[in-house]
Amino acid sequence: MELVMGLFRFFYIILLIRMVLNIFLNIKRRAMLRDHIEAAQRTLAEGEEAEEPKQRVITMVEDKICGNRIQKEKAYIINKNDEDHYFCSWDCREKFINENRD
């Protein structure tokens, strides 16, 4: 019976410690959030525009062999007759080369 009571006390103490830590961390998070909001409000009050998040533009191109659309940055590229040809895979690139041999 003493073993059970000892385990109960142990878990109770652990639970109390966890609750105190959660309360402390939530207070700290709220303070950080409040500071962030106040800084943003000051910036807006001073007439400065808030920075907008930068958006990344993704250019898509079409593989003429299989018709897949892929990101330009990830495509295999061949320049033939001053025209860029984009491919989704090395196999499509090789097929294009074999079909267009001069």
LONU-37974 format. One record per residue: residue number from 1; residue in one letter; chain; x, y, z of N, C-alpha, C in turn. Coordinates in steps of 0.2 Angstrom, whole numbers, plus 5000, padded with zeros to 4 digits. Layout:
BEGIN
+-----+---------+--------+------+------+------+------+------+------+------+------+------+
| num | residuo | cadena |  npx |  npy |  npz | capx | capy | capz |  cpx |  cpy |  cpz |
+-----+---------+--------+------+------+------+------+------+------+------+------+------+
| NUM |       A |      A |    X |    Y |    Z |    X |    Y |    Z |    X |    Y |    Z |
...
+-----+---------+--------+------+------+------+------+------+------+------+------+------+
//
This chain:
BEGIN
+-----+---------+--------+------+------+------+------+------+------+------+------+------+
| num | residuo | cadena |  npx |  npy |  npz | capx | capy | capz |  cpx |  cpy |  cpz |
+-----+---------+--------+------+------+------+------+------+------+------+------+------+
|   1 |       M |      A | 5004 | 4994 | 5000 | 5000 | 5000 | 5000 | 5004 | 5006 | 5000 |
|   2 |       E |      A | 5010 | 5006 | 5004 | 5014 | 5012 | 5004 | 5017 | 5013 | 4997 |
|   3 |       L |      A | 5019 | 5008 | 4993 | 5021 | 5008 | 4986 | 5016 | 5012 | 4982 |
|   4 |       V |      A | 5010 | 5010 | 4982 | 5005 | 5014 | 4978 | 5004 | 5021 | 4980 |
|   5 |       M |      A | 5004 | 5023 | 4987 | 5004 | 5029 | 4989 | 5010 | 5033 | 4987 |
|   6 |       G |      A | 5016 | 5030 | 4987 | 5022 | 5033 | 4985 | 5022 | 5035 | 4977 |
|   7 |       L |      A | 5019 | 5030 | 4973 | 5019 | 5032 | 4966 | 5014 | 5037 | 4965 |
|   8 |       F |      A | 5008 | 5037 | 4969 | 5003 | 5042 | 4968 | 5006 | 5049 | 4969 |
|   9 |       R |      A | 5010 | 5050 | 4975 | 5013 | 5056 | 4977 | 5018 | 5058 | 4971 |
|  10 |       F |      A | 5022 | 5054 | 4969 | 5027 | 5055 | 4964 | 5023 | 5058 | 4957 |
|  11 |       F |      A | 5018 | 5055 | 4955 | 5014 | 5057 | 4949 | 5011 | 5064 | 4950 |
|  12 |       Y |      A | 5008 | 5065 | 4956 | 5005 | 5071 | 4958 | 5010 | 5077 | 4958 |
|  13 |       I |      A | 5016 | 5076 | 4961 | 5021 | 5081 | 4961 | 5023 | 5082 | 4953 |
|  14 |       I |      A | 5024 | 5077 | 4949 | 5026 | 5078 | 4942 | 5020 | 5082 | 4939 |
|  15 |       L |      A | 5014 | 5081 | 4940 | 5008 | 5084 | 4937 | 5008 | 5092 | 4939 |
|  16 |       L |      A | 5010 | 5093 | 4946 | 5010 | 5100 | 4948 | 5016 | 5104 | 4945 |
|  17 |       I |      A | 5021 | 5101 | 4944 | 5027 | 5104 | 4941 | 5025 | 5106 | 4934 |
|  18 |       R |      A | 5022 | 5101 | 4930 | 5020 | 5102 | 4923 | 5015 | 5108 | 4923 |
|  19 |       M |      A | 5011 | 5108 | 4927 | 5006 | 5114 | 4927 | 5009 | 5120 | 4928 |
|  20 |       V |      A | 5014 | 5121 | 4933 | 5017 | 5127 | 4934 | 5021 | 5129 | 4928 |
|  21 |       L |      A | 5025 | 5124 | 4925 | 5029 | 5126 | 4919 | 5024 | 5128 | 4914 |
|  22 |       N |      A | 5019 | 5125 | 4913 | 5014 | 5127 | 4907 | 5011 | 5134 | 4909 |
|  23 |       I |      A | 5010 | 5136 | 4915 | 5007 | 5143 | 4916 | 5013 | 5148 | 4915 |
|  24 |       F |      A | 5019 | 5146 | 4917 | 5025 | 5151 | 4916 | 5026 | 5152 | 4909 |
|  25 |       L |      A | 5026 | 5146 | 4905 | 5027 | 5147 | 4898 | 5022 | 5151 | 4894 |
|  26 |       N |      A | 5016 | 5150 | 4896 | 5010 | 5154 | 4893 | 5011 | 5161 | 4895 |
|  27 |       I |      A | 5012 | 5163 | 4901 | 5013 | 5170 | 4902 | 5019 | 5173 | 4898 |
|  28 |       K |      A | 5024 | 5169 | 4897 | 5030 | 5172 | 4893 | 5028 | 5172 | 4886 |
|  29 |       R |      A | 5024 | 5168 | 4883 | 5022 | 5168 | 4876 | 5017 | 5174 | 4875 |
|  30 |       R |      A | 5013 | 5175 | 4880 | 5008 | 5181 | 4880 | 5012 | 5187 | 4880 |
|  31 |       A |      A | 5017 | 5188 | 4884 | 5021 | 5194 | 4884 | 5024 | 5195 | 4878 |
|  32 |       M |      A | 5027 | 5190 | 4875 | 5031 | 5191 | 4868 | 5026 | 5193 | 4863 |
|  33 |       L |      A | 5020 | 5190 | 4863 | 5015 | 5192 | 4858 | 5013 | 5199 | 4859 |
|  34 |       R |      A | 5012 | 5201 | 4865 | 5010 | 5208 | 4866 | 5015 | 5213 | 4864 |
|  35 |       D |      A | 5021 | 5211 | 4865 | 5027 | 5215 | 4863 | 5027 | 5216 | 4855 |
|  36 |       H |      A | 5026 | 5210 | 4852 | 5025 | 5210 | 4845 | 5020 | 5215 | 4842 |
|  37 |       I |      A | 5014 | 5214 | 4845 | 5008 | 5218 | 4843 | 5009 | 5225 | 4844 |
|  38 |       E |      A | 5012 | 5227 | 4850 | 5013 | 5234 | 4851 | 5018 | 5237 | 4846 |
|  39 |       A |      A | 5024 | 5233 | 4845 | 5028 | 5235 | 4840 | 5025 | 5237 | 4833 |
|  40 |       A |      A | 5021 | 5232 | 4831 | 5017 | 5233 | 4825 | 5013 | 5239 | 4825 |
|  41 |       Q |      A | 5009 | 5240 | 4830 | 5005 | 5246 | 4831 | 5009 | 5252 | 4831 |
|  42 |       R |      A | 5015 | 5253 | 4834 | 5019 | 5258 | 4834 | 5021 | 5260 | 4827 |
|  43 |       T |      A | 5023 | 5255 | 4823 | 5026 | 5255 | 4816 | 5020 | 5258 | 4812 |
|  44 |       L |      A | 5014 | 5256 | 4813 | 5008 | 5258 | 4809 | 5007 | 5266 | 4811 |
|  45 |       A |      A | 5007 | 5267 | 4817 | 5006 | 5274 | 4820 | 5011 | 5279 | 4817 |
|  46 |       E |      A | 5017 | 5277 | 4816 | 5022 | 5281 | 4814 | 5021 | 5283 | 4806 |
|  47 |       G |      A | 5016 | 5279 | 4803 | 5015 | 5280 | 4796 | 5019 | 5276 | 4791 |
|  48 |       E |      A | 5023 | 5272 | 4794 | 5027 | 5267 | 4790 | 5022 | 5261 | 4788 |
|  49 |       E |      A | 5023 | 5259 | 4782 | 5019 | 5253 | 4780 | 5022 | 5247 | 4783 |
|  50 |       A |      A | 5018 | 5242 | 4785 | 5020 | 5236 | 4787 | 5023 | 5232 | 4781 |
|  51 |       E |      A | 5028 | 5228 | 4782 | 5031 | 5224 | 4777 | 5026 | 5219 | 4775 |
|  52 |       E |      A | 5025 | 5218 | 4768 | 5021 | 5212 | 4766 | 5026 | 5206 | 4765 |
|  53 |       P |      A | 5023 | 5201 | 4766 | 5027 | 5195 | 4765 | 5029 | 5194 | 4758 |
|  54 |       K |      A | 5035 | 5192 | 4756 | 5037 | 5192 | 4749 | 5034 | 5185 | 4746 |
|  55 |       Q |      A | 5031 | 5186 | 4741 | 5029 | 5180 | 4737 | 5033 | 5177 | 4732 |
|  56 |       R |      A | 5034 | 5171 | 4732 | 5039 | 5168 | 4727 | 5035 | 5166 | 4721 |
|  57 |       V |      A | 5037 | 5168 | 4715 | 5033 | 5167 | 4709 | 5036 | 5160 | 4706 |
|  58 |       I |      A | 5032 | 5156 | 4705 | 5034 | 5149 | 4702 | 5032 | 5149 | 4695 |
|  59 |       T |      A | 5037 | 5148 | 4690 | 5036 | 5148 | 4683 | 5035 | 5141 | 4681 |
|  60 |       M |      A | 5029 | 5139 | 4678 | 5028 | 5132 | 4675 | 5030 | 5132 | 4668 |
|  61 |       V |      A | 5032 | 5126 | 4666 | 5034 | 5125 | 4658 | 5031 | 5118 | 4657 |
|  62 |       E |      A | 5030 | 5117 | 4650 | 5027 | 5111 | 4648 | 5032 | 5107 | 4644 |
|  63 |       D |      A | 5032 | 5100 | 4646 | 5037 | 5096 | 4643 | 5033 | 5094 | 4636 |
|  64 |       K |      A | 5036 | 5095 | 4631 | 5033 | 5094 | 4624 | 5033 | 5086 | 4622 |
|  65 |       I |      A | 5037 | 5082 | 4626 | 5036 | 5075 | 4624 | 5030 | 5072 | 4628 |
|  66 |       C |      A | 5030 | 5073 | 4634 | 5024 | 5069 | 4638 | 5018 | 5074 | 4640 |
|  67 |       G |      A | 5019 | 5080 | 4639 | 5014 | 5085 | 4641 | 5014 | 5087 | 4648 |
|  68 |       N |      A | 5018 | 5084 | 4652 | 5018 | 5086 | 4660 | 5020 | 5094 | 4660 |
|  69 |       R |      A | 5017 | 5097 | 4665 | 5019 | 5104 | 4667 | 5024 | 5103 | 4673 |
|  70 |       I |      A | 5029 | 5107 | 4673 | 5034 | 5106 | 4678 | 5037 | 5113 | 4680 |
|  71 |       Q |      A | 5040 | 5114 | 4686 | 5043 | 5120 | 4688 | 5049 | 5121 | 4683 |
|  72 |       K |      A | 5050 | 5127 | 4681 | 5055 | 5129 | 4676 | 5062 | 5128 | 4680 |
|  73 |       E |      A | 5063 | 5129 | 4686 | 5069 | 5128 | 4690 | 5071 | 5121 | 4690 |
|  74 |       K |      A | 5066 | 5116 | 4690 | 5068 | 5109 | 4691 | 5068 | 5105 | 4684 |
|  75 |       A |      A | 5067 | 5109 | 4679 | 5066 | 5106 | 4672 | 5073 | 5105 | 4669 |
|  76 |       Y |      A | 5074 | 5099 | 4665 | 5080 | 5098 | 4661 | 5079 | 5103 | 4655 |
|  77 |       I |      A | 5084 | 5106 | 4652 | 5083 | 5111 | 4647 | 5088 | 5110 | 4641 |
|  78 |       I |      A | 5086 | 5110 | 4635 | 5090 | 5110 | 4629 | 5088 | 5116 | 4625 |
|  79 |       N |      A | 5094 | 5119 | 4623 | 5093 | 5125 | 4619 | 5094 | 5123 | 4611 |
|  80 |       K |      A | 5089 | 5123 | 4607 | 5090 | 5121 | 4600 | 5087 | 5127 | 4596 |
|  81 |       N |      A | 5091 | 5129 | 4591 | 5089 | 5135 | 4587 | 5087 | 5141 | 4591 |
|  82 |       D |      A | 5090 | 5142 | 4596 | 5089 | 5148 | 4600 | 5082 | 5148 | 4603 |
|  83 |       E |      A | 5080 | 5142 | 4604 | 5073 | 5140 | 4608 | 5075 | 5135 | 4613 |
|  84 |       D |      A | 5072 | 5137 | 4619 | 5073 | 5132 | 4625 | 5068 | 5127 | 4625 |
|  85 |       H |      A | 5070 | 5121 | 4626 | 5065 | 5115 | 4627 | 5066 | 5113 | 4634 |
|  86 |       Y |      A | 5060 | 5112 | 4637 | 5060 | 5109 | 4644 | 5057 | 5102 | 4645 |
|  87 |       F |      A | 5060 | 5098 | 4649 | 5059 | 5091 | 4650 | 5058 | 5090 | 4657 |
|  88 |       C |      A | 5053 | 5085 | 4659 | 5052 | 5083 | 4666 | 5057 | 5078 | 4668 |
|  89 |       S |      A | 5060 | 5074 | 4664 | 5064 | 5069 | 4666 | 5070 | 5068 | 4660 |
|  90 |       W |      A | 5075 | 5065 | 4662 | 5081 | 5063 | 4658 | 5078 | 5059 | 4652 |
|  91 |       D |      A | 5073 | 5055 | 4653 | 5071 | 5050 | 4648 | 5067 | 5054 | 4643 |
|  92 |       C |      A | 5063 | 5059 | 4645 | 5060 | 5064 | 4640 | 5065 | 5068 | 4636 |
|  93 |       R |      A | 5070 | 5070 | 4639 | 5076 | 5074 | 4636 | 5079 | 5069 | 4631 |
|  94 |       E |      A | 5081 | 5063 | 4632 | 5084 | 5059 | 4628 | 5079 | 5057 | 4622 |
|  95 |       K |      A | 5073 | 5056 | 4623 | 5068 | 5055 | 4618 | 5068 | 5060 | 4613 |
|  96 |       F |      A | 5068 | 5067 | 4615 | 5068 | 5073 | 4611 | 5074 | 5073 | 4607 |
|  97 |       I |      A | 5080 | 5071 | 4610 | 5086 | 5071 | 4606 | 5086 | 5066 | 4601 |
|  98 |       N |      A | 5084 | 5060 | 4602 | 5083 | 5055 | 4597 | 5079 | 5056 | 4591 |
|  99 |       E |      A | 5073 | 5060 | 4593 | 5068 | 5061 | 4588 | 5070 | 5067 | 4584 |
| 100 |       N |      A | 5075 | 5071 | 4586 | 5077 | 5078 | 4583 | 5084 | 5078 | 4581 |
| 101 |       R |      A | 5087 | 5072 | 4579 | 5094 | 5072 | 4577 | 5094 | 5075 | 4570 |
| 102 |       D |      A | 5099 | 5079 | 4569 | 5100 | 5082 | 4562 | 5105 | 5078 | 4558 |
+-----+---------+--------+------+------+------+------+------+------+------+------+------+
//
